[in-house]
Amino acid sequence: MKSNLTDNESAKMTTSKGTIQGYNGAATVDKKHQIVIDAQAFGEGQEHHTLQPVLEMVEARFKKLGIADNIYQKGTVVTADTGFANDKFIGNKFEQPKAGPKGESHG
């Protein structure tokens, strides 16, 4: 529910300190080169709707720069916390997470 009259693109978000009006940020990082390749702000409290536009933006950027036509078919590893889980988008598109060395999730 949006209720801010001066910034109607922001959203109510529940935090450990109560409810605030704000944005949810998502950054995409190239682990090998240690650089941020995309950053976006979303006026949604839930992250599960933001994974698809982030991945699409990264793919479009890599294609436009001539780096790769489809980076996700070249063995690119995508990791995200469970807040991004969205079966409707992920479906069979990506390999599901596997247990890491200390029970961490990787995938």
N, C-alpha and C positions, 0 to 999 in steps of 0.2 A: 504494500500500500504506500503510495506516494502522497506526502502531505506538505511538502515545503513549497511555499508559493514563490519564493525568490530563486530557487534552484530545483525545478521540477524534474531534472534528470537524476538527482540524487535519490537515495533510498534509506529507509529506516533499517538499521542494522543492530542486532543484539550483540553486545560484547560482554566481557567479564565485569565491566563497570556500568552496565546498563545499556539502554538503547540510545544510539546516536544517529544523526542524519549524515550520510556520507557516501563514499564510493568504495568499491572493491577493486584493488589493483592486481593485474596479472603481468608478470614479466617472463619472457622466454630468453634463455641463456644458452649459448654455445659452450658446452663444457670443455671441449678440446681447446678452443681459442680464448676462453674466459671473457667473452663479451656478451652484452645484452643485445639481442637481435630484434626484440619487439617488446613494447610495453603499452598496455591499454588500461583505461579506467572504465569500470562498469557501474552503473547506478542500480545494481541489484545486490541484495544481501546474500543470495545463494550463488555459489560458484558454478554449479553444474551446467548452467546455460552458457558459460563463457569459454569453455575449452574449444568448442568448434570454431568460433570466430578467430580465436588466437591461432589455432593450427592452420586455418585457411589463410590468414594474413602472412604467416611465416612461409607457407608454400608459395603464395603469390609473390612475395618479396624475392625468394630464391629463384623463382622462374624468371622474373623481370630482370634480375641481375645476371642471368645466364649461368647460375651456379648449378642448378638441377631443375629438370622439368617436373619431377615429383620426388621430393626428398624422402617421402615416407615409403617409397618402394626401393630405396637404396640402403635399407638397413638402419635408418635413423632411429635412435632410441628416444622415446618420449616418456618422461616420468611426470606424474602429477599426484598430489595428495587425493585422498578419497572424497574431498569436497567437490572435485571435478567429475566424479562418477556420474555417467549418464548413459544408460544402456541403449537408449533410442539412438544416440549419435554414435557411440563406440561400436555397438553390435559386433560384427565380424571384421570391422575395419582395422582394428589393432589387436595385437597379441595381448592376452590378459596377463596381469602381473604374476610374477613368480616369487617364491620365497627367497630372500637373500641369505647371506651367511649368518646373520644374527636374527633371523625372523623378519628382517626388513622386507618391504615390498619393492620390487623392481620390475619395470616393464613399460 
